[in-house]
Amino acid sequence: MPLSPGLIQIYTGEGKGKTTAAVGLAVRALGQGLRVLLARFLKPLEPASGEILFLQGTPGLEILTAGVGVIHGHAPAEEVAHSVAETFAGARRRMMSGAYDLVILDEINNAVHRGDLALAELLSLLDARPSGVEVVLTGRHAPAELLARADLVTVMHAGKHPFRAGIPARRGIEY
């Protein structure tokens, strides 16, 4: 059931909730019978976040994670860049296959910002995607070129966050 038209959405900014919003959209799309790809960049396989643990095996949803990340830890830059390239190549193949209505590229803005993925590669994918594919790009530091290309931009603002008060990320709430 291709979307007409398939738009580009960006969830960015310093505030909490970018991935959470994208996962909520995935749940909504799945509920309407759409096929969803969730490609996760810069996030390790472990510890698995609550939403991934819950959604694994959901019909109509594929989760793609190369497994080397910078969130919740540090990995050598070469490993991270390789992981990003591997995940991006897999996401590109799947998106271009026409098998998905909604493709979420989680933390891809950060991957571009860090230099792990060239902005030109991402823009090329967005230009080449099948017309009925909705794409969601999440992560801080969305480049101006992406913001200009998007049909919807949501900027999360960190008005207050418990991390700033010394409260560490809590299982089931922050991950």
JOWO-V657131 format. One record per helix or strand of 3 or more residues. SS is the DSSP state (H for helix, E for strand). FROM is the first residue (numbers start at 0). LEN is the number of residues. Records with the same first field share a line. If there is no record, write none. Layout:
SS: FROM-LEN + FROM-LEN
//
This chain:
E: 7-6 + 35-9 + 60-7 + 101-5 + 133-5 + 151-5
H: 17-14 + 49-6 + 76-20 + 107-7 + 118-10 + 143-6 + 161-4
//
